[in-house]
Amino acid sequence: MADMNKAIATQISNIEKKTGKSLAELRAAIGGCGKAKHGEIRSWLMETYGLGHGDANTLTHVAKASDGYVSLRRKTQFAMLGPKTNDRFELGLNIKGEVKDPRAKALPPGGMCQYVVPLTSADEVDTKLIAIVRKAFDGAA
């Protein structure tokens, strides 16, 4: 966990340099932007400060002190798992190439993940899904 905390601290430091604002100033700006939902805040940060999806997403989580997702990393992040609704999780995949599984929904270009797989039960994690995650893992070397 110390490595992850260090990685987030480095990312926040880089965001502060990019924006010219301290974390306290960014938190205040987020608090006053009029946005409440995670996605709205992330989009606002991208538009207002020119941040990429990953930086804006991390900053939103840090500013809101929310740890609602799990980042799966090797050398780089290859997937993330997080709550979507009260009864559904989403598995986001950062993967090169086409995913040929009807459960995987392609996302618009520009985000961290190219595909998302909705999950409502652990039973949905089968050998096909594990193979897709493995491909993403292998690509993050």
WOKA-V113295 format. One record per residue. N is the residue number from 1. RES is the residue in one small letter. OMEGA is omega in whole degrees, 0 to 359 (NA if undefined). Layout:
N|RES|OMEGA + N|RES|OMEGA
This chain:
1|m|180 + 2|a|178 + 3|d|179 + 4|m|178 + 5|n|178 + 6|k|179 + 7|a|179 + 8|i|178 + 9|a|178 + 10|t|179 + 11|q|179 + 12|i|177 + 13|s|178 + 14|n|177 + 15|i|178 + 16|e|178 + 17|k|180 + 18|k|186 + 19|t|185 + 20|g|182 + 21|k|176 + 22|s|178 + 23|l|178 + 24|a|178 + 25|e|179 + 26|l|177 + 27|r|179 + 28|a|179 + 29|a|178 + 30|i|179 + 31|g|182 + 32|g|185 + 33|c|179 + 34|g|180 + 35|k|181 + 36|a|184 + 37|k|182 + 38|h|182 + 39|g|178 + 40|e|179 + 41|i|179 + 42|r|179 + 43|s|179 + 44|w|178 + 45|l|179 + 46|m|181 + 47|e|186 + 48|t|186 + 49|y|179 + 50|g|180 + 51|l|172 + 52|g|182 + 53|h|183 + 54|g|179 + 55|d|181 + 56|a|180 + 57|n|179 + 58|t|180 + 59|l|178 + 60|t|179 + 61|h|181 + 62|v|183 + 63|a|180 + 64|k|182 + 65|a|179 + 66|s|177 + 67|d|187 + 68|g|181 + 69|y|177 + 70|v|178 + 71|s|176 + 72|l|188 + 73|r|167 + 74|r|170 + 75|k|175 + 76|t|178 + 77|q|180 + 78|f|178 + 79|a|174 + 80|m|180 + 81|l|181 + 82|g|180 + 83|p|176 + 84|k|176 + 85|t|179 + 86|n|183 + 87|d|181 + 88|r|172 + 89|f|171 + 90|e|174 + 91|l|176 + 92|g|184 + 93|l|172 + 94|n|190 + 95|i|178 + 96|k|176 + 97|g|184 + 98|e|175 + 99|v|183 + 100|k|176 + 101|d|184 + 102|p|179 + 103|r|183 + 104|a|180 + 105|k|179 + 106|a|178 + 107|l|178 + 108|p|179 + 109|p|174 + 110|g|179 + 111|g|179 + 112|m|184 + 113|c|177 + 114|q|181 + 115|y|174 + 116|v|179 + 117|v|176 + 118|p|181 + 119|l|177 + 120|t|183 + 121|s|176 + 122|a|179 + 123|d|180 + 124|e|178 + 125|v|183 + 126|d|182 + 127|t|178 + 128|k|180 + 129|l|178 + 130|i|178 + 131|a|178 + 132|i|178 + 133|v|178 + 134|r|178 + 135|k|177 + 136|a|178 + 137|f|180 + 138|d|180 + 139|g|181 + 140|a|182 + 141|a|NA
